[in-house]
Amino acid sequence: MDLKKLSNSVVLCSVLVLLAACCYGILSTIVKIALGNGVGIPVILVGKFFYGWVILLALVIVVHFLFPRTDKPAKSTLPPWKRGVVLFFTGIVMCLVTVCYFYSVSYLPVSVAVILLFQFSWMGVVIEAVANHKMPSRNQLIAVLIIFVGTIFAGGTIGFGMDINPFGVVLGLLAAFFYALFVFLSGRVEPSMRPMNRSFFIATAGFIFVCALIACIDSPAAIPAGIFGSDAIVYGIALGLFGVALPILFLAIGAPRISTGMATILNSIELPVEVLAAAIVLVEAVSAWQWLGVLIILAGIAFPHLMERKISSGLGEDAA
């Protein structure tokens, strides 16, 4: 088997992006369990990023010694200090996704917060169109429309007359924007760097930023509590693995081979995973309308591939 050819496969990279989204999809369930056991959001945030950083550090060390790089990496066009700035900025964006979403949940019903977060599916297509000065393909636009309809159903009943906090709405939309921006950056930031190393630097930046942010908006005491607290360790390791280490790594490998528009469409699998996780783990009631929304989202994800009859449909030019 040609491993290099496999790593360049658009099919494999698309699957990795889907797996990253699946990892993100179980986070809400873990967070809800943690909150139910009295662990606060600041402690959850610190634990998530610290243990995600630790896991990535261990993986970097293992890969470095067991699988040393034999090929010569391509030279970056940016000087070292600019490379550091870009990687640090990407880590901040990744951190802001979690911070904005977790706090939006504290102001809004979960169904509303989820629907707001999933506006990243069209935001990512817009970001790519602006960055590339090119209109998205017809299949991408149709897929985004299908997914948007699916999120309305899968997010649950919004209801009229509900007291919606405007600040929570702003936070939810910001989470969606930062999510779309992170997917965009994951496919473009230092593609010549080994994915594991790039993921580690991004996670390092995210951990530094979340500690500084929590110290400013909450209390510095939340930092050691998130690292050493007994409950925080349990939830921090789970959140670090599925919310930092694995998705960052999967996106670092997969995102550079597909377009931002298609990557955000593939990431929409997160919402069906959230619904399934809540139904299975939390034993929450899931209405028929929500299951319909899940099916619609899956149809939206599959639509471009079914229309073009190949996985690279809607991705732009497939690299050789």
DOZA-619248 format. One record per residue (C-alpha): residue in one letter; x negated, y, z. Coordinates in nm, 4 decimals, padded with zeros to 6 digits. Layout:
<recs>
@rest: A u: X v: Y w: Z
...
</recs>
This chain:
<recs>
@rest: M u: 00.0000 v: 00.0000 w: 00.0000
@rest: D u: -00.1354 v: 00.3421 w: -00.0958
@rest: L u: -00.0960 v: 00.5395 w: 00.2284
@rest: K u: -00.1917 v: 00.8678 w: 00.0657
@rest: K u: 00.0718 v: 00.8210 w: -00.2039
@rest: L u: 00.3268 v: 00.7241 w: 00.0622
@rest: S u: 00.2511 v: 01.0357 w: 00.2678
@rest: N u: 00.3156 v: 01.2452 w: -00.0423
@rest: S u: 00.6505 v: 01.0756 w: -00.1086
@rest: V u: 00.9442 v: 01.3143 w: -00.1171
@rest: V u: 01.1628 v: 01.0279 w: 00.0060
@rest: L u: 00.9456 v: 00.9723 w: 00.3131
@rest: C u: 00.9208 v: 01.3447 w: 00.3844
@rest: S u: 01.2975 v: 01.3849 w: 00.3586
@rest: V u: 01.3443 v: 01.0974 w: 00.6052
@rest: L u: 01.0978 v: 01.2616 w: 00.8474
@rest: V u: 01.2924 v: 01.5881 w: 00.8340
@rest: L u: 01.6110 v: 01.3909 w: 00.9056
@rest: L u: 01.4406 v: 01.2202 w: 01.2019
@rest: A u: 01.3313 v: 01.5592 w: 01.3377
@rest: A u: 01.6919 v: 01.6761 w: 01.3257
@rest: C u: 01.8069 v: 01.3554 w: 01.4989
@rest: C u: 01.5588 v: 01.4259 w: 01.7795
@rest: Y u: 01.7039 v: 01.7743 w: 01.8224
@rest: G u: 02.0542 v: 01.6268 w: 01.8197
@rest: I u: 02.0135 v: 01.4415 w: 02.1492
@rest: L u: 01.8773 v: 01.7433 w: 02.3394
@rest: S u: 02.2171 v: 01.8875 w: 02.4335
@rest: T u: 02.3110 v: 01.5594 w: 02.6027
@rest: I u: 01.9857 v: 01.5522 w: 02.8026
@rest: V u: 02.0260 v: 01.9182 w: 02.9005
@rest: K u: 02.3872 v: 01.8624 w: 03.0090
@rest: I u: 02.2790 v: 01.5731 w: 03.2322
@rest: A u: 01.9993 v: 01.7853 w: 03.3805
@rest: L u: 02.2345 v: 02.0782 w: 03.4492
@rest: G u: 02.4798 v: 01.8396 w: 03.6124
@rest: N u: 02.2024 v: 01.7331 w: 03.8502
@rest: G u: 02.1287 v: 02.0915 w: 03.9504
@rest: V u: 01.8252 v: 02.1625 w: 03.7324
@rest: G u: 01.8324 v: 02.5242 w: 03.6059
@rest: I u: 01.7711 v: 02.6359 w: 03.2482
@rest: P u: 01.4355 v: 02.8108 w: 03.3245
@rest: V u: 01.3018 v: 02.4919 w: 03.4851
@rest: I u: 01.4326 v: 02.2856 w: 03.1917
@rest: L u: 01.2616 v: 02.5152 w: 02.9403
@rest: V u: 00.9244 v: 02.5051 w: 03.1151
@rest: G u: 00.9386 v: 02.1270 w: 03.1589
@rest: K u: 01.0339 v: 02.0720 w: 02.7966
@rest: F u: 00.7472 v: 02.2723 w: 02.6519
@rest: F u: 00.4852 v: 02.1609 w: 02.9049
@rest: Y u: 00.5460 v: 01.7885 w: 02.8641
@rest: G u: 00.5883 v: 01.8253 w: 02.4879
@rest: W u: 00.2431 v: 01.9878 w: 02.4869
@rest: V u: 00.0963 v: 01.7068 w: 02.6998
@rest: I u: 00.2391 v: 01.4369 w: 02.4724
@rest: L u: 00.1016 v: 01.6091 w: 02.1615
@rest: L u: -00.2386 v: 01.6501 w: 02.3268
@rest: A u: -00.2503 v: 01.2767 w: 02.3974
@rest: L u: -00.1504 v: 01.1984 w: 02.0377
@rest: V u: -00.4153 v: 01.4347 w: 01.8988
@rest: I u: -00.6864 v: 01.2633 w: 02.1047
@rest: V u: -00.5737 v: 00.9132 w: 02.0045
@rest: V u: -00.5495 v: 00.9996 w: 01.6342
@rest: H u: -00.8861 v: 01.1788 w: 01.6387
@rest: F u: -01.0716 v: 00.8734 w: 01.7696
@rest: L u: -00.8729 v: 00.5921 w: 01.6076
@rest: F u: -00.8031 v: 00.7533 w: 01.2699
@rest: P u: -01.0850 v: 00.9999 w: 01.1975
@rest: R u: -01.0312 v: 01.2156 w: 00.8924
@rest: T u: -01.2507 v: 01.0960 w: 00.6071
@rest: D u: -01.1428 v: 01.3376 w: 00.3358
@rest: K u: -01.2588 v: 01.6971 w: 00.3305
@rest: P u: -00.9681 v: 01.9314 w: 00.4209
@rest: A u: -00.8851 v: 02.2081 w: 00.1772
@rest: K u: -01.0168 v: 02.5480 w: 00.2759
@rest: S u: -00.7628 v: 02.7980 w: 00.3999
@rest: T u: -00.7323 v: 03.1300 w: 00.2213
@rest: L u: -00.6882 v: 03.3050 w: 00.5552
@rest: P u: -00.9679 v: 03.3992 w: 00.7977
@rest: P u: -00.9664 v: 03.2062 w: 01.1295
@rest: W u: -00.8090 v: 03.4883 w: 01.3315
@rest: K u: -00.5200 v: 03.5224 w: 01.0875
@rest: R u: -00.4664 v: 03.1452 w: 01.0915
@rest: G u: -00.4434 v: 03.1623 w: 01.4700
@rest: V u: -00.1946 v: 03.4490 w: 01.4562
@rest: V u: 00.0291 v: 03.2661 w: 01.2062
@rest: L u: 00.0255 v: 02.9433 w: 01.4093
@rest: F u: 00.0968 v: 03.1329 w: 01.7319
@rest: F u: 00.3869 v: 03.3171 w: 01.5674
@rest: T u: 00.5318 v: 02.9865 w: 01.4478
@rest: G u: 00.5127 v: 02.8532 w: 01.8039
@rest: I u: 00.6959 v: 03.1600 w: 01.9336
@rest: V u: 00.9714 v: 03.1118 w: 01.6748
@rest: M u: 01.0075 v: 02.7455 w: 01.7773
@rest: C u: 01.0324 v: 02.8515 w: 02.1414
@rest: L u: 01.2928 v: 03.1183 w: 02.0684
@rest: V u: 01.5234 v: 02.8620 w: 01.9068
@rest: T u: 01.5490 v: 02.6705 w: 02.2345
@rest: V u: 01.5633 v: 02.9759 w: 02.4602
@rest: C u: 01.8415 v: 03.1470 w: 02.2625
@rest: Y u: 02.0460 v: 02.8282 w: 02.2250
@rest: F u: 02.0204 v: 02.7155 w: 02.5878
@rest: Y u: 02.1209 v: 03.0591 w: 02.7147
@rest: S u: 02.4009 v: 03.0940 w: 02.4580
@rest: V u: 02.5517 v: 02.7744 w: 02.6017
@rest: S u: 02.5563 v: 02.9428 w: 02.9424
@rest: Y u: 02.7747 v: 03.2246 w: 02.7997
@rest: L u: 02.9910 v: 03.0333 w: 02.5507
@rest: P u: 03.1864 v: 02.7094 w: 02.5231
@rest: V u: 02.9566 v: 02.4409 w: 02.3818
@rest: S u: 03.1754 v: 02.4009 w: 02.0722
@rest: V u: 03.1315 v: 02.7693 w: 01.9833
@rest: A u: 02.7565 v: 02.7673 w: 02.0581
@rest: V u: 02.7044 v: 02.4627 w: 01.8348
@rest: I u: 02.8971 v: 02.6168 w: 01.5462
@rest: L u: 02.6915 v: 02.9357 w: 01.5748
@rest: L u: 02.3658 v: 02.7382 w: 01.5802
@rest: F u: 02.4615 v: 02.5518 w: 01.2669
@rest: Q u: 02.4798 v: 02.8682 w: 01.0649
@rest: F u: 02.1098 v: 02.7957 w: 01.0080
@rest: S u: 02.2183 v: 02.5761 w: 00.7149
@rest: W u: 02.3029 v: 02.8788 w: 00.5005
@rest: M u: 02.0497 v: 03.1105 w: 00.6645
@rest: G u: 01.7680 v: 02.8794 w: 00.5540
@rest: V u: 01.8884 v: 02.8900 w: 00.1942
@rest: V u: 01.9013 v: 03.2722 w: 00.2117
@rest: I u: 01.5499 v: 03.2908 w: 00.3619
@rest: E u: 01.4133 v: 03.0735 w: 00.0832
@rest: A u: 01.5928 v: 03.2773 w: -00.1832
@rest: V u: 01.4505 v: 03.6035 w: -00.0444
@rest: A u: 01.0978 v: 03.4628 w: -00.0010
@rest: N u: 01.0862 v: 03.3083 w: -00.3484
@rest: H u: 01.2868 v: 03.5838 w: -00.5224
@rest: K u: 01.5005 v: 03.3091 w: -00.6709
@rest: M u: 01.8670 v: 03.2247 w: -00.6367
@rest: P u: 01.9456 v: 02.8877 w: -00.4750
@rest: S u: 02.0636 v: 02.6080 w: -00.7009
@rest: R u: 02.4311 v: 02.5407 w: -00.7532
@rest: N u: 02.4016 v: 02.2047 w: -00.5757
@rest: Q u: 02.2439 v: 02.3716 w: -00.2714
@rest: L u: 02.5229 v: 02.6284 w: -00.2544
@rest: I u: 02.7904 v: 02.3606 w: -00.2782
@rest: A u: 02.6134 v: 02.1486 w: -00.0135
@rest: V u: 02.5910 v: 02.4473 w: 00.2241
@rest: L u: 02.9622 v: 02.5197 w: 00.1764
@rest: I u: 03.0523 v: 02.1562 w: 00.2492
@rest: I u: 02.8328 v: 02.1539 w: 00.5620
@rest: F u: 02.9805 v: 02.4844 w: 00.6812
@rest: V u: 03.3313 v: 02.3372 w: 00.6610
@rest: G u: 03.2084 v: 02.0259 w: 00.8425
@rest: T u: 03.0630 v: 02.2279 w: 01.1307
@rest: I u: 03.3994 v: 02.3915 w: 01.1932
@rest: F u: 03.5616 v: 02.0501 w: 01.2398
@rest: A u: 03.2716 v: 01.8732 w: 01.4167
@rest: G u: 03.2169 v: 02.1594 w: 01.6600
@rest: G u: 03.5553 v: 02.0933 w: 01.8183
@rest: T u: 03.8537 v: 02.3195 w: 01.8686
@rest: I u: 03.7524 v: 02.6850 w: 01.8942
@rest: G u: 04.0966 v: 02.8040 w: 01.9871
@rest: F u: 04.2532 v: 03.1464 w: 01.9748
@rest: G u: 04.2754 v: 03.3759 w: 02.2720
@rest: M u: 03.9514 v: 03.2311 w: 02.4085
@rest: D u: 03.7351 v: 03.4772 w: 02.6009
@rest: I u: 03.4224 v: 03.4945 w: 02.3852
@rest: N u: 03.1189 v: 03.6717 w: 02.5307
@rest: P u: 02.9634 v: 03.8978 w: 02.2616
@rest: F u: 02.6146 v: 03.8534 w: 02.4097
@rest: G u: 02.6526 v: 03.4767 w: 02.3810
@rest: V u: 02.7531 v: 03.5140 w: 02.0150
@rest: V u: 02.4424 v: 03.7223 w: 01.9454
@rest: L u: 02.2225 v: 03.4620 w: 02.1167
@rest: G u: 02.3846 v: 03.1800 w: 01.9196
@rest: L u: 02.3280 v: 03.3546 w: 01.5870
@rest: L u: 01.9701 v: 03.4374 w: 01.6859
@rest: A u: 01.9127 v: 03.0685 w: 01.7638
@rest: A u: 02.0399 v: 02.9816 w: 01.4156
@rest: F u: 01.8158 v: 03.2407 w: 01.2517
@rest: F u: 01.5051 v: 03.1290 w: 01.4418
@rest: Y u: 01.5830 v: 02.7647 w: 01.3594
@rest: A u: 01.6039 v: 02.8409 w: 00.9876
@rest: L u: 01.2871 v: 03.0518 w: 01.0100
@rest: F u: 01.1003 v: 02.7735 w: 01.1924
@rest: V u: 01.1915 v: 02.5193 w: 00.9229
@rest: F u: 01.0729 v: 02.7710 w: 00.6619
@rest: L u: 00.7422 v: 02.8285 w: 00.8414
@rest: S u: 00.6904 v: 02.4564 w: 00.9048
@rest: G u: 00.6670 v: 02.4027 w: 00.5317
@rest: R u: 00.4243 v: 02.6885 w: 00.4678
@rest: V u: 00.1989 v: 02.7479 w: 00.7683
@rest: E u: -00.1472 v: 02.5965 w: 00.7206
@rest: P u: -00.0440 v: 02.2976 w: 00.5043
@rest: S u: -00.4137 v: 02.2076 w: 00.4646
@rest: M u: -00.4499 v: 02.1464 w: 00.8397
@rest: R u: -00.3931 v: 01.7966 w: 00.9722
@rest: P u: -00.0228 v: 01.7785 w: 01.0758
@rest: M u: -00.1054 v: 01.6512 w: 01.4241
@rest: N u: -00.3469 v: 01.9380 w: 01.4935
@rest: R u: -00.1096 v: 02.1949 w: 01.3472
@rest: S u: 00.1728 v: 02.0608 w: 01.5650
@rest: F u: -00.0467 v: 02.0819 w: 01.8747
@rest: F u: -00.1392 v: 02.4458 w: 01.8125
@rest: I u: 00.2259 v: 02.5366 w: 01.7524
@rest: A u: 00.3309 v: 02.3584 w: 02.0738
@rest: T u: 00.0530 v: 02.5348 w: 02.2662
@rest: A u: 00.1797 v: 02.8725 w: 02.1508
@rest: G u: 00.5363 v: 02.7767 w: 02.2418
@rest: F u: 00.4365 v: 02.6711 w: 02.5940
@rest: I u: 00.2362 v: 02.9905 w: 02.6563
@rest: F u: 00.5215 v: 03.2062 w: 02.5313
@rest: V u: 00.7953 v: 03.0296 w: 02.7300
@rest: C u: 00.5927 v: 03.0623 w: 03.0526
@rest: A u: 00.5432 v: 03.4349 w: 02.9921
@rest: L u: 00.9107 v: 03.4798 w: 02.9032
@rest: I u: 01.0437 v: 03.2889 w: 03.2049
@rest: A u: 00.8090 v: 03.4789 w: 03.4381
@rest: C u: 00.9531 v: 03.8068 w: 03.3036
@rest: I u: 01.3255 v: 03.7307 w: 03.2799
@rest: D u: 01.3645 v: 03.4885 w: 03.5719
@rest: S u: 01.0952 v: 03.4037 w: 03.8264
@rest: P u: 00.7333 v: 03.2831 w: 03.8110
@rest: A u: 00.8365 v: 03.0114 w: 04.0586
@rest: A u: 01.0271 v: 02.8360 w: 03.7781
@rest: I u: 00.6958 v: 02.7504 w: 03.6097
@rest: P u: 00.5518 v: 02.5147 w: 03.8771
@rest: A u: 00.9049 v: 02.3842 w: 03.9418
@rest: G u: 00.9353 v: 02.2887 w: 03.5753
@rest: I u: 00.5993 v: 02.1106 w: 03.5807
@rest: F u: 00.5864 v: 01.9411 w: 03.9214
@rest: G u: 00.9508 v: 01.9102 w: 04.0310
@rest: S u: 01.0627 v: 01.5456 w: 04.0504
@rest: D u: 01.3819 v: 01.5994 w: 03.8497
@rest: A u: 01.2057 v: 01.8352 w: 03.6111
@rest: I u: 00.9433 v: 01.5714 w: 03.5321
@rest: V u: 01.2066 v: 01.3164 w: 03.4287
@rest: Y u: 01.4003 v: 01.5543 w: 03.2058
@rest: G u: 01.0883 v: 01.7425 w: 03.0959
@rest: I u: 00.9270 v: 01.4295 w: 02.9530
@rest: A u: 01.2439 v: 01.3356 w: 02.7625
@rest: L u: 01.2958 v: 01.6888 w: 02.6322
@rest: G u: 00.9256 v: 01.7284 w: 02.5540
@rest: L u: 00.9214 v: 01.4082 w: 02.3500
@rest: F u: 01.2435 v: 01.4642 w: 02.1541
@rest: G u: 01.2503 v: 01.8444 w: 02.1581
@rest: V u: 00.8856 v: 01.9345 w: 02.0966
@rest: A u: 00.6381 v: 01.6561 w: 02.0133
@rest: L u: 00.8277 v: 01.4369 w: 01.7665
@rest: P u: 01.0285 v: 01.7005 w: 01.5737
@rest: I u: 00.7310 v: 01.9353 w: 01.5353
@rest: L u: 00.5183 v: 01.6474 w: 01.4092
@rest: F u: 00.7869 v: 01.5186 w: 01.1715
@rest: L u: 00.8487 v: 01.8692 w: 01.0326
@rest: A u: 00.4747 v: 01.9348 w: 00.9982
@rest: I u: 00.4447 v: 01.6241 w: 00.7789
@rest: G u: 00.7743 v: 01.6381 w: 00.5934
@rest: A u: 00.8665 v: 02.0048 w: 00.5491
@rest: P u: 00.5755 v: 02.1055 w: 00.3192
@rest: R u: 00.6931 v: 01.8551 w: 00.0553
@rest: I u: 01.0509 v: 01.9816 w: 00.0294
@rest: S u: 01.2068 v: 02.3233 w: -00.0081
@rest: T u: 01.3403 v: 02.5265 w: 00.2818
@rest: G u: 01.6925 v: 02.5081 w: 00.1407
@rest: M u: 01.6904 v: 02.1287 w: 00.1270
@rest: A u: 01.5141 v: 02.1019 w: 00.4636
@rest: T u: 01.7865 v: 02.3043 w: 00.6336
@rest: I u: 02.0532 v: 02.0938 w: 00.4621
@rest: L u: 01.8865 v: 01.7752 w: 00.5881
@rest: N u: 01.8590 v: 01.9259 w: 00.9369
@rest: S u: 02.2379 v: 01.9495 w: 00.9488
@rest: I u: 02.2409 v: 01.5822 w: 01.0514
@rest: E u: 02.1750 v: 01.7187 w: 01.4009
@rest: L u: 02.5408 v: 01.8008 w: 01.4648
@rest: P u: 02.6751 v: 01.4512 w: 01.3906
@rest: V u: 02.4021 v: 01.3125 w: 01.6183
@rest: E u: 02.5117 v: 01.5538 w: 01.8926
@rest: V u: 02.8715 v: 01.4344 w: 01.8612
@rest: L u: 02.7671 v: 01.0678 w: 01.8709
@rest: A u: 02.5336 v: 01.1203 w: 02.1681
@rest: A u: 02.8058 v: 01.2995 w: 02.3656
@rest: A u: 03.0569 v: 01.0250 w: 02.2873
@rest: I u: 02.8236 v: 00.7349 w: 02.3724
@rest: V u: 02.6094 v: 00.8694 w: 02.6586
@rest: L u: 02.8399 v: 01.1234 w: 02.8219
@rest: V u: 03.1577 v: 00.9343 w: 02.7283
@rest: E u: 03.3126 v: 01.2592 w: 02.6107
@rest: A u: 03.6339 v: 01.2454 w: 02.4122
@rest: V u: 03.5755 v: 01.3069 w: 02.0413
@rest: S u: 03.8804 v: 01.4005 w: 01.8382
@rest: A u: 03.9655 v: 01.2691 w: 01.4942
@rest: W u: 03.8996 v: 01.6192 w: 01.3579
@rest: Q u: 03.5435 v: 01.6054 w: 01.4954
@rest: W u: 03.4797 v: 01.2676 w: 01.3333
@rest: L u: 03.6141 v: 01.4137 w: 01.0097
@rest: G u: 03.3652 v: 01.6984 w: 01.0473
@rest: V u: 03.0828 v: 01.4471 w: 01.0927
@rest: L u: 03.1805 v: 01.2721 w: 00.7697
@rest: I u: 03.2026 v: 01.6046 w: 00.5847
@rest: I u: 02.8529 v: 01.7031 w: 00.7025
@rest: L u: 02.7111 v: 01.3682 w: 00.5919
@rest: A u: 02.8774 v: 01.4208 w: 00.2545
@rest: G u: 02.7200 v: 01.7670 w: 00.2310
@rest: I u: 02.3759 v: 01.6248 w: 00.3049
@rest: A u: 02.4158 v: 01.3505 w: 00.0434
@rest: F u: 02.5760 v: 01.5725 w: -00.2215
@rest: P u: 02.2625 v: 01.7097 w: -00.3955
@rest: H u: 02.1057 v: 01.3634 w: -00.4118
@rest: L u: 02.4204 v: 01.2030 w: -00.5482
@rest: M u: 02.4579 v: 01.4716 w: -00.8137
@rest: E u: 02.1003 v: 01.4486 w: -00.9379
@rest: R u: 02.0647 v: 01.0747 w: -00.8653
@rest: K u: 01.7193 v: 01.1273 w: -00.7152
@rest: I u: 01.5928 v: 01.2440 w: -00.3777
@rest: S u: 01.4108 v: 01.5432 w: -00.5248
@rest: S u: 01.7305 v: 01.7082 w: -00.6462
@rest: G u: 01.7570 v: 02.0689 w: -00.5390
@rest: L u: 01.3998 v: 02.0663 w: -00.4064
@rest: G u: 01.2411 v: 02.2700 w: -00.6769
@rest: E u: 00.9399 v: 02.1183 w: -00.8472
@rest: D u: 00.8215 v: 01.7902 w: -00.7003
@rest: A u: 00.4513 v: 01.8019 w: -00.6340
@rest: A u: 00.2401 v: 01.5551 w: -00.8155
</recs>
